[in-house]
């Protein structure tokens, strides 16, 4: 699943460490989400979206593939 986390974080001048602390996760978790190596739980996705004042759909981009129909 693609996301705009790095873009949003940089727009607001927030370091990975700061965001991780605010969301109570590790900096490595933030980096892994940004790089697409890890999809967050629905709870963490909600916390991320709320942190930026956005909806989950505005932060995370779900791209349906033929196998997922």
Biopython code that builds the backbone (N, CA, C, O; Angstrom):
import numpy as np
from Bio.PDB.StructureBuilder import StructureBuilder

atoms = [
    (1, "UNK", "N", (0.851, -1.177, 0.000)),
    (1, "UNK", "CA", (0.000, 0.000, 0.000)),
    (1, "UNK", "C", (0.894, 1.237, 0.000)),
    (1, "UNK", "O", (1.803, 1.357, 0.822)),
    (2, "UNK", "N", (0.634, 2.132, -0.909)),
    (2, "UNK", "CA", (1.406, 3.372, -0.973)),
    (2, "UNK", "C", (0.877, 4.363, 0.060)),
    (2, "UNK", "O", (-0.259, 4.256, 0.522)),
    (3, "UNK", "N", (1.725, 5.328, 0.411)),
    (3, "UNK", "CA", (1.287, 6.344, 1.362)),
    (3, "UNK", "C", (2.032, 7.648, 1.124)),
    (3, "UNK", "O", (3.037, 7.697, 0.414)),
    (4, "UNK", "N", (1.511, 8.699, 1.737)),
    (4, "UNK", "CA", (2.086, 10.036, 1.593)),
    (4, "UNK", "C", (2.767, 10.478, 2.893)),
    (4, "UNK", "O", (2.993, 11.670, 3.102)),
    (5, "UNK", "N", (3.090, 9.529, 3.754)),
    (5, "UNK", "CA", (3.596, 9.872, 5.080)),
    (5, "UNK", "C", (4.859, 10.714, 5.025)),
    (5, "UNK", "O", (4.939, 11.746, 5.692)),
    (6, "UNK", "N", (5.849, 10.295, 4.242)),
    (6, "UNK", "CA", (7.105, 11.055, 4.175)),
    (6, "UNK", "C", (6.851, 12.463, 3.638)),
    (6, "UNK", "O", (7.376, 13.438, 4.176)),
    (7, "UNK", "N", (6.061, 12.569, 2.597)),
    (7, "UNK", "CA", (5.724, 13.875, 2.007)),
    (7, "UNK", "C", (5.061, 14.786, 3.047)),
    (7, "UNK", "O", (5.446, 15.946, 3.197)),
    (8, "UNK", "N", (4.067, 14.257, 3.759)),
    (8, "UNK", "CA", (3.352, 15.054, 4.756)),
    (8, "UNK", "C", (4.260, 15.455, 5.905)),
    (8, "UNK", "O", (4.209, 16.590, 6.379)),
    (9, "UNK", "N", (5.084, 14.529, 6.346)),
    (9, "UNK", "CA", (5.994, 14.788, 7.461)),
    (9, "UNK", "C", (6.989, 15.889, 7.092)),
    (9, "UNK", "O", (7.239, 16.798, 7.884)),
    (10, "UNK", "N", (7.550, 15.803, 5.891)),
    (10, "UNK", "CA", (8.540, 16.795, 5.465)),
    (10, "UNK", "C", (7.900, 18.168, 5.231)),
    (10, "UNK", "O", (8.514, 19.198, 5.512)),
    (11, "UNK", "N", (6.665, 18.179, 4.714)),
    (11, "UNK", "CA", (5.964, 19.450, 4.505)),
    (11, "UNK", "C", (5.829, 20.220, 5.814)),
    (11, "UNK", "O", (5.884, 21.449, 5.828)),
    (12, "UNK", "N", (5.655, 19.497, 6.901)),
    (12, "UNK", "CA", (5.456, 20.130, 8.202)),
    (12, "UNK", "C", (6.746, 20.238, 9.013)),
    (12, "UNK", "O", (6.728, 20.694, 10.156)),
    (13, "UNK", "N", (7.863, 19.818, 8.418)),
    (13, "UNK", "CA", (9.153, 19.932, 9.083)),
    (13, "UNK", "C", (9.283, 19.053, 10.317)),
    (13, "UNK", "O", (9.917, 19.436, 11.301)),
    (14, "UNK", "N", (8.686, 17.884, 10.258)),
    (14, "UNK", "CA", (8.707, 16.966, 11.392)),
    (14, "UNK", "C", (9.707, 15.850, 11.110)),
    (14, "UNK", "O", (9.691, 15.245, 10.038)),
    (15, "UNK", "N", (10.584, 15.581, 12.089)),
    (15, "UNK", "CA", (11.545, 14.483, 11.944)),
    (15, "UNK", "C", (10.853, 13.153, 12.239)),
    (15, "UNK", "O", (9.843, 13.109, 12.942)),
    (16, "UNK", "N", (11.406, 12.077, 11.697)),
    (16, "UNK", "CA", (10.854, 10.742, 11.958)),
    (16, "UNK", "C", (10.774, 10.479, 13.462)),
    (16, "UNK", "O", (9.803, 9.896, 13.944)),
    (17, "UNK", "N", (11.799, 10.910, 14.198)),
    (17, "UNK", "CA", (11.831, 10.686, 15.644)),
    (17, "UNK", "C", (10.662, 11.383, 16.341)),
    (17, "UNK", "O", (10.046, 10.821, 17.247)),
    (18, "UNK", "N", (10.363, 12.611, 15.912)),
    (18, "UNK", "CA", (9.266, 13.370, 16.518)),
    (18, "UNK", "C", (7.920, 12.697, 16.259)),
    (18, "UNK", "O", (7.097, 12.568, 17.164)),
    (19, "UNK", "N", (7.707, 12.273, 15.027)),
    (19, "UNK", "CA", (6.452, 11.620, 14.674)),
    (19, "UNK", "C", (6.323, 10.297, 15.416)),
    (19, "UNK", "O", (5.253, 9.972, 15.932)),
    (20, "UNK", "N", (7.402, 9.540, 15.470)),
    (20, "UNK", "CA", (7.391, 8.259, 16.185)),
    (20, "UNK", "C", (7.029, 8.460, 17.649)),
    (20, "UNK", "O", (6.228, 7.707, 18.203)),
    (21, "UNK", "N", (7.609, 9.462, 18.268)),
    (21, "UNK", "CA", (7.319, 9.747, 19.674)),
    (21, "UNK", "C", (5.854, 10.116, 19.871)),
    (21, "UNK", "O", (5.213, 9.645, 20.810)),
    (22, "UNK", "N", (5.328, 10.952, 18.992)),
    (22, "UNK", "CA", (3.927, 11.388, 19.094)),
    (22, "UNK", "C", (2.971, 10.205, 18.918)),
    (22, "UNK", "O", (1.897, 10.178, 19.520)),
    (23, "UNK", "N", (3.361, 9.233, 18.096)),
    (23, "UNK", "CA", (2.494, 8.091, 17.803)),
    (23, "UNK", "C", (2.813, 6.873, 18.675)),
    (23, "UNK", "O", (2.154, 5.838, 18.579)),
    (24, "UNK", "N", (3.830, 7.014, 19.526)),
    (24, "UNK", "CA", (4.249, 5.943, 20.435)),
    (24, "UNK", "C", (4.690, 4.681, 19.695)),
    (24, "UNK", "O", (4.334, 3.561, 20.063)),
    (25, "UNK", "N", (5.480, 4.899, 18.636)),
    (25, "UNK", "CA", (6.102, 3.796, 17.897)),
    (25, "UNK", "C", (7.586, 4.125, 17.730)),
    (25, "UNK", "O", (8.027, 5.209, 18.114)),
    (26, "UNK", "N", (8.346, 3.209, 17.168)),
    (26, "UNK", "CA", (9.771, 3.464, 16.955)),
    (26, "UNK", "C", (9.994, 4.274, 15.674)),
    (26, "UNK", "O", (9.139, 4.321, 14.789)),
    (27, "UNK", "N", (11.162, 4.904, 15.603)),
    (27, "UNK", "CA", (11.529, 5.625, 14.387)),
    (27, "UNK", "C", (11.628, 4.644, 13.229)),
    (27, "UNK", "O", (11.297, 4.987, 12.094)),
    (28, "UNK", "N", (12.086, 3.415, 13.510)),
    (28, "UNK", "CA", (12.202, 2.396, 12.474)),
    (28, "UNK", "C", (10.835, 2.057, 11.885)),
    (28, "UNK", "O", (10.721, 1.795, 10.688)),
    (29, "UNK", "N", (9.801, 2.063, 12.720)),
    (29, "UNK", "CA", (8.443, 1.803, 12.229)),
    (29, "UNK", "C", (8.019, 2.882, 11.246)),
    (29, "UNK", "O", (7.454, 2.580, 10.195)),
    (30, "UNK", "N", (8.285, 4.132, 11.580)),
    (30, "UNK", "CA", (7.939, 5.245, 10.682)),
    (30, "UNK", "C", (8.692, 5.093, 9.365)),
    (30, "UNK", "O", (8.105, 5.232, 8.292)),
    (31, "UNK", "N", (9.986, 4.809, 9.445)),
    (31, "UNK", "CA", (10.789, 4.618, 8.232)),
    (31, "UNK", "C", (10.275, 3.473, 7.377)),
    (31, "UNK", "O", (10.221, 3.586, 6.153)),
    (32, "UNK", "N", (9.898, 2.374, 8.014)),
    (32, "UNK", "CA", (9.389, 1.211, 7.282)),
    (32, "UNK", "C", (8.059, 1.509, 6.603)),
    (32, "UNK", "O", (7.816, 1.050, 5.486)),
    (33, "UNK", "N", (7.200, 2.271, 7.263)),
    (33, "UNK", "CA", (5.923, 2.662, 6.652)),
    (33, "UNK", "C", (6.191, 3.565, 5.453)),
    (33, "UNK", "O", (5.620, 3.371, 4.379)),
    (34, "UNK", "N", (7.065, 4.555, 5.644)),
    (34, "UNK", "CA", (7.379, 5.485, 4.552)),
    (34, "UNK", "C", (7.946, 4.766, 3.336)),
    (34, "UNK", "O", (7.660, 5.149, 2.201)),
    (35, "UNK", "N", (8.743, 3.733, 3.560)),
    (35, "UNK", "CA", (9.383, 3.003, 2.459)),
    (35, "UNK", "C", (8.525, 1.880, 1.907)),
    (35, "UNK", "O", (8.945, 1.167, 0.996)),
    (36, "UNK", "N", (7.326, 1.718, 2.452)),
    (36, "UNK", "CA", (6.424, 0.699, 1.946)),
    (36, "UNK", "C", (6.779, -0.720, 2.358)),
    (36, "UNK", "O", (6.251, -1.681, 1.798)),
    (37, "UNK", "N", (7.680, -0.860, 3.342)),
    (37, "UNK", "CA", (8.056, -2.197, 3.809)),
    (37, "UNK", "C", (7.091, -2.719, 4.868)),
    (37, "UNK", "O", (7.091, -3.909, 5.183)),
    (38, "UNK", "N", (6.267, -1.823, 5.416)),
    (38, "UNK", "CA", (5.363, -2.203, 6.508)),
    (38, "UNK", "C", (4.053, -1.454, 6.351)),
    (38, "UNK", "O", (4.045, -0.234, 6.186)),
    (39, "UNK", "N", (2.946, -2.179, 6.402)),
    (39, "UNK", "CA", (1.628, -1.557, 6.404)),
    (39, "UNK", "C", (1.154, -1.474, 7.849)),
    (39, "UNK", "O", (1.114, -2.489, 8.546)),
    (40, "UNK", "N", (0.795, -0.279, 8.306)),
    (40, "UNK", "CA", (0.408, -0.140, 9.705)),
    (40, "UNK", "C", (-0.935, -0.806, 10.000)),
    (40, "UNK", "O", (-1.747, -1.042, 9.106)),
    (41, "UNK", "N", (-1.136, -1.095, 11.263)),
    (41, "UNK", "CA", (-2.445, -1.585, 11.699)),
    (41, "UNK", "C", (-3.469, -0.487, 11.438)),
    (41, "UNK", "O", (-3.102, 0.670, 11.232)),
    (42, "UNK", "N", (-4.731, -0.839, 11.446)),
    (42, "UNK", "CA", (-5.779, 0.162, 11.231)),
    (42, "UNK", "C", (-5.735, 1.220, 12.333)),
    (42, "UNK", "O", (-5.982, 2.397, 12.072)),
    (43, "UNK", "N", (-5.425, 0.812, 13.551)),
    (43, "UNK", "CA", (-5.332, 1.770, 14.654)),
    (43, "UNK", "C", (-4.196, 2.764, 14.430)),
    (43, "UNK", "O", (-4.378, 3.966, 14.622)),
    (44, "UNK", "N", (-3.025, 2.269, 14.024)),
    (44, "UNK", "CA", (-1.900, 3.166, 13.771)),
    (44, "UNK", "C", (-2.177, 4.052, 12.557)),
    (44, "UNK", "O", (-1.829, 5.233, 12.569)),
    (45, "UNK", "N", (-2.793, 3.509, 11.520)),
    (45, "UNK", "CA", (-3.151, 4.321, 10.349)),
    (45, "UNK", "C", (-4.090, 5.450, 10.754)),
    (45, "UNK", "O", (-3.959, 6.577, 10.275)),
    (46, "UNK", "N", (-5.035, 5.144, 11.636)),
    (46, "UNK", "CA", (-5.968, 6.161, 12.122)),
    (46, "UNK", "C", (-5.224, 7.231, 12.914)),
    (46, "UNK", "O", (-5.488, 8.422, 12.750)),
    (47, "UNK", "N", (-4.301, 6.812, 13.766)),
    (47, "UNK", "CA", (-3.525, 7.779, 14.567)),
    (47, "UNK", "C", (-2.691, 8.694, 13.674)),
    (47, "UNK", "O", (-2.591, 9.897, 13.916)),
    (48, "UNK", "N", (-2.092, 8.101, 12.636)),
    (48, "UNK", "CA", (-1.284, 8.891, 11.699)),
    (48, "UNK", "C", (-2.162, 9.921, 10.996)),
    (48, "UNK", "O", (-1.818, 11.101, 10.930)),
    (49, "UNK", "N", (-3.300, 9.464, 10.472)),
    (49, "UNK", "CA", (-4.213, 10.372, 9.766)),
    (49, "UNK", "C", (-4.683, 11.485, 10.699)),
    (49, "UNK", "O", (-4.700, 12.652, 10.308)),
    (50, "UNK", "N", (-5.057, 11.142, 11.910)),
    (50, "UNK", "CA", (-5.547, 12.137, 12.867)),
    (50, "UNK", "C", (-4.450, 13.126, 13.234)),
    (50, "UNK", "O", (-4.717, 14.315, 13.407)),
    (51, "UNK", "N", (-3.216, 12.641, 13.354)),
    (51, "UNK", "CA", (-2.076, 13.513, 13.665)),
    (51, "UNK", "C", (-1.955, 14.634, 12.630)),
    (51, "UNK", "O", (-1.666, 15.780, 12.973)),
    (52, "UNK", "N", (-2.180, 14.286, 11.360)),
    (52, "UNK", "CA", (-2.069, 15.266, 10.277)),
    (52, "UNK", "C", (-3.399, 15.949, 9.955)),
    (52, "UNK", "O", (-3.463, 16.771, 9.041)),
    (53, "UNK", "N", (-4.453, 15.619, 10.691)),
    (53, "UNK", "CA", (-5.759, 16.229, 10.457)),
    (53, "UNK", "C", (-6.365, 15.801, 9.139)),
    (53, "UNK", "O", (-7.036, 16.587, 8.469)),
    (54, "UNK", "N", (-6.129, 14.556, 8.769)),
    (54, "UNK", "CA", (-6.596, 14.039, 7.481)),
    (54, "UNK", "C", (-7.368, 12.744, 7.698)),
    (54, "UNK", "O", (-7.437, 12.224, 8.812)),
    (55, "UNK", "N", (-7.950, 12.231, 6.613)),
    (55, "UNK", "CA", (-8.577, 10.920, 6.667)),
    (55, "UNK", "C", (-7.521, 9.869, 6.322)),
    (55, "UNK", "O", (-6.481, 10.190, 5.748)),
    (56, "UNK", "N", (-7.793, 8.632, 6.672)),
    (56, "UNK", "CA", (-6.883, 7.544, 6.328)),
    (56, "UNK", "C", (-6.674, 7.496, 4.816)),
    (56, "UNK", "O", (-5.558, 7.282, 4.342)),
    (57, "UNK", "N", (-7.764, 7.698, 4.059)),
    (57, "UNK", "CA", (-7.681, 7.631, 2.592)),
    (57, "UNK", "C", (-6.811, 8.737, 2.005)),
    (57, "UNK", "O", (-6.262, 8.577, 0.914)),
    (58, "UNK", "N", (-6.679, 9.853, 2.714)),
    (58, "UNK", "CA", (-5.831, 10.946, 2.226)),
    (58, "UNK", "C", (-4.349, 10.661, 2.455)),
    (58, "UNK", "O", (-3.497, 11.214, 1.758)),
    (59, "UNK", "N", (-4.038, 9.814, 3.412)),
    (59, "UNK", "CA", (-2.650, 9.486, 3.742)),
    (59, "UNK", "C", (-2.204, 8.205, 3.042)),
    (59, "UNK", "O", (-1.091, 8.128, 2.522)),
    (60, "UNK", "N", (-3.087, 7.195, 3.033)),
    (60, "UNK", "CA", (-2.749, 5.889, 2.482)),
    (60, "UNK", "C", (-3.516, 5.649, 1.189)),
    (60, "UNK", "O", (-4.726, 5.864, 1.120)),
    (61, "UNK", "N", (-2.795, 5.200, 0.167)),
    (61, "UNK", "CA", (-3.390, 4.991, -1.156)),
    (61, "UNK", "C", (-3.495, 3.495, -1.409)),
    (61, "UNK", "O", (-2.487, 2.807, -1.572)),
    (62, "UNK", "N", (-4.718, 3.005, -1.440)),
    (62, "UNK", "CA", (-4.949, 1.587, -1.702)),
    (62, "UNK", "C", (-5.120, 1.407, -3.197)),
    (62, "UNK", "O", (-5.994, 2.016, -3.813)),
    (63, "UNK", "N", (-4.276, 0.564, -3.774)),
    (63, "UNK", "CA", (-4.359, 0.279, -5.199)),
    (63, "UNK", "C", (-4.770, -1.176, -5.359)),
    (63, "UNK", "O", (-4.000, -2.085, -5.051)),
    (64, "UNK", "N", (-5.974, -1.388, -5.838)),
    (64, "UNK", "CA", (-6.502, -2.726, -6.007)),
    (64, "UNK", "C", (-5.831, -3.406, -7.189)),
    (64, "UNK", "O", (-5.666, -2.813, -8.255)),
    (65, "UNK", "N", (-5.447, -4.662, -6.984)),
    (65, "UNK", "CA", (-4.882, -5.443, -8.085)),
    (65, "UNK", "C", (-5.921, -6.474, -8.523)),
    (65, "UNK", "O", (-6.924, -6.684, -7.841)),
    (66, "UNK", "N", (-5.677, -7.102, -9.643)),
    (66, "UNK", "CA", (-6.626, -8.085, -10.170)),
    (66, "UNK", "C", (-6.821, -9.241, -9.198)),
    (66, "UNK", "O", (-7.908, -9.814, -9.133)),
    (67, "UNK", "N", (-5.798, -9.586, -8.450)),
    (67, "UNK", "CA", (-5.879, -10.702, -7.509)),
    (67, "UNK", "C", (-6.761, -10.393, -6.304)),
    (67, "UNK", "O", (-7.191, -11.314, -5.609)),
    (68, "UNK", "N", (-7.039, -9.117, -6.043)),
    (68, "UNK", "CA", (-7.777, -8.724, -4.846)),
    (68, "UNK", "C", (-9.270, -8.525, -5.086)),
    (68, "UNK", "O", (-9.985, -8.101, -4.178)),
    (69, "UNK", "N", (-9.748, -8.819, -6.273)),
    (69, "UNK", "CA", (-11.178, -8.644, -6.572)),
    (69, "UNK", "C", (-11.998, -9.707, -5.923)),
    (69, "UNK", "O", (-13.220, -9.717, -6.066)),
]
sb = StructureBuilder()
sb.init_structure("model")
sb.init_model(0)
sb.init_chain("A")
sb.init_seg("    ")
for serial, (resi, resn, name, xyz) in enumerate(atoms, 1):
    if name == "N":
        sb.init_residue(resn, " ", resi, " ")
    sb.init_atom(name, np.array(xyz, "f"), 0.0, 1.0, " ", f" {name:<3s}", serial, name[0])
structure = sb.get_structure()
